[in-house]
């Protein structure tokens, strides 16, 4: 068990886990607490050294991402105990969010489901490189600046509404990024956008379906570039993402209505297993909702079915 002590009631968690482990006939659980200095990667690697057959992550999206990074290149399964604000991977896998006993029992008595894993290598302005994994989305541009500008104390109080304040502060100044990019080795192209997102999953909280064709096990990223021109462009994006993707796409009548509308230039969708980009200046980038600083170039690729998740066994 790798848990974030700020996000969970540790005593309640211990009781539920120990009871479920005993019923399922498992040995004693190893417990590792995350810290500000190490939010889960080192603890997960230590769990593997001690012979863990499964690692449960109790915390927010950041904890889940760190545990997944610690499990990278291993065949040990990850079990999700959603405890944060977004719980994005759990939402996209249709897992139960607010039932601790159900989540823990699914971990011990469930089944394995392999999903794709995203890997991003970032080049810094000084030439150094960092490599990290992500499970849901990676982004560069306005969304990353928004995440960086989000006040933790406000997010703790009002959840996702804290991003409204962050967006307002992120929109000041020059928000456009210019990049030269290639998808799956295609000829290099030039693009100007506010945000470029690579998705392993497509859904966000609030019924927002950002990437409607994204699937966690299809071996490719779904990419979208947001390129609004003024207020009308942002309105077009809102209509497309919230109304068309979030409402119309969910019914046959709505999909028929969508087929009669034209695609908007403010959104550009692409697919691919590899993505490379060189930016005209250092830009903020984020992975699964956590800021990772600035990069001058990014290289991302999919590791098909590179991570195993424990999910409920419907039988």
Secondary structure, DSSP 8 states (H G I E B T S, - for coil): -EE-TTTS-HHHHHHHHHHHHHHHT------EE--SS-SSHHHHHHHHHTT-SEEEEEESHHHHHHHHHHHTTS--EEEEEE-SS--HHHHHTT--SS-HHHHHHHHHH-EEEEEEEEEEEEE-TTS-EEEEEESSEEEEEHHHHHHHH--HHHHHHHGGGHHHHHHHHHTSS---EEEEEEETT---EEEEESEEEEESS-EETTTEESSTT--TTSSSEEEEEE---HHHHHHHHHIIIIIIITTGGGSHHHHHHHTTS---TTEEEEEESEEEEEEEEEEEEEETTEEEEEEEEEEEEEEEEEEEEEE----
